[in-house]
Every structure is written in structure tokens, then in C-alpha cells.
Amino acid sequence: MGKMNCFDLDGNYIKTLTLNYMASEIISLSNNKIALVGWVIWKEKERDFVAIIDFETNKEKIIWDHFTPNNDGSVIITRNDNGDGGELKVFYHHFTNLLFITSVQRSI
């Protein structure tokens, strides 16, 4: 899960939107809507998509998506204890050639 912090043109904080995926491109639309290109990777497949987000409600509508099987093993997911009670996940996405990590805090 990700957070998108939104600011006005003077740098003042407006609000935070919650996303369940990585966003690679974002543009503003009329009527307080945002269009974005997003992607999600799983061990077995990847999903690239375009979504329209309502800025006021944080509701989204996927208007296009494409699933790609991960048959060649190029998406690598490892999970390790990050040392503070959480879990560290490392991802490699072959289409974008990006390597990224996320940390998830476990509930105690």
C-alpha cells in the first residue's frame, strides 16, 4: 500500500490519498479527478493499468489493464525480517527494470 501526499502550488499540504499499488505517471484531470498509470507485481504475474482516482473520495476506477504472466522468473520477491519486527520485501520488475523494497510492520 502506498500514500500519495498532495500539496497546493504554494507547497501547503492538502491531503493524503491511499493507493494499493505503485504509480509511475500521474496527471490531473477536470472535476477533481486524477489519471495514473500503475502497476502491481506478483510472483506469478504482473498487472499494468490506467486508473481514474476521485481526489475527494479516493475512489478509483480502472479504465484499462493488462496482465502479463511471469514465466521467465524475472520478478523476484524475497521476504526477510527487517530487524525491527517488520518484514522487508525486495522486488525486481523486468519490464521497467526497477528494483525496489518495501517494509511492512507486523502487528504485535
C-alpha positions in Angstrom: 0.0 0.0 0.0 1.2 3.5 -0.8 0.5 7.0 0.2 0.3 10.0 -2.2 0.8 13.3 -0.3 -1.0 16.2 -2.2 0.0 19.8 -1.9 -1.2 23.1 -3.5 1.1 25.2 -5.7 2.4 27.1 -2.7 3.6 23.9 -1.0 0.8 23.7 1.5 -0.4 20.2 2.5 -3.9 19.3 1.2 -4.5 15.7 1.9 -3.1 12.1 1.6 -4.5 9.6 -0.9 -4.1 5.9 -0.3 -3.1 3.6 -3.2 -2.8 -0.2 -3.3 -0.1 -0.2 -6.0 2.9 1.7 -7.4 2.2 4.7 -9.6 4.5 5.6 -12.5 2.7 8.5 -14.2 0.1 10.9 -12.8 -1.8 13.7 -14.4 -4.6 15.9 -13.1 -8.0 16.0 -14.9 -11.0 18.2 -14.5 -13.7 17.7 -11.8 -11.1 16.8 -9.1 -10.0 13.6 -10.8 -6.5 12.2 -11.3 -5.4 9.7 -14.0 -2.5 7.5 -13.3 -0.5 4.6 -14.7 0.0 1.9 -12.1 1.5 -1.5 -11.8 1.4 -4.4 -9.4 3.7 -7.4 -9.5 3.1 -10.8 -8.0 5.2 -13.9 -8.2 3.1 -15.4 -11.0 2.0 -12.3 -13.0 2.2 -8.6 -13.4 -0.6 -6.1 -13.9 -0.2 -2.7 -15.7 -3.2 -0.4 -15.7 -4.7 3.1 -16.0 -6.9 4.3 -13.2 -9.0 7.4 -12.6 -9.0 8.5 -9.0 -11.5 10.8 -7.4 -9.5 13.3 -5.4 -12.3 14.0 -2.9 -13.3 10.4 -2.2 -10.1 8.4 -3.0 -12.3 6.0 -5.1 -10.8 4.6 -8.2 -12.0 3.1 -11.5 -9.6 1.0 -13.6 -10.3 2.0 -17.2 -7.6 -0.2 -18.8 -5.4 -3.1 -17.6 -3.1 -5.8 -19.0 -1.9 -8.9 -17.2 1.5 -10.4 -18.1 2.5 -13.9 -16.8 5.8 -14.1 -15.2 7.0 -17.3 -16.8 10.7 -16.3 -17.0 11.2 -15.8 -13.3 12.3 -12.1 -13.8 10.1 -10.9 -11.0 11.9 -11.8 -7.8 10.3 -11.4 -4.4 12.1 -12.1 -1.2 10.9 -11.7 2.3 13.2 -11.1 5.3 12.9 -9.9 8.8 14.0 -6.2 8.7 15.3 -6.3 12.2 12.6 -4.2 13.9 9.8 -6.7 13.9 8.7 -6.0 10.4 9.1 -7.7 7.1 11.3 -6.4 4.2 10.2 -7.3 0.7 12.5 -6.9 -2.3 11.0 -6.8 -5.9 12.6 -6.7 -9.3 10.3 -5.8 -12.2 11.8 -6.7 -15.5 9.6 -4.6 -17.7 10.6 -1.3 -16.1 13.9 -2.6 -14.9 13.2 -1.3 -11.4 14.4 -2.7 -8.1 12.5 -1.6 -5.0 12.0 -2.6 -1.5 9.1 -2.2 0.9 8.9 -2.6 4.6 5.7 -3.9 6.4 5.4 -3.6 10.1 3.9 -6.7 11.8 1.2 -6.2 14.4 2.2 -7.3 17.9 
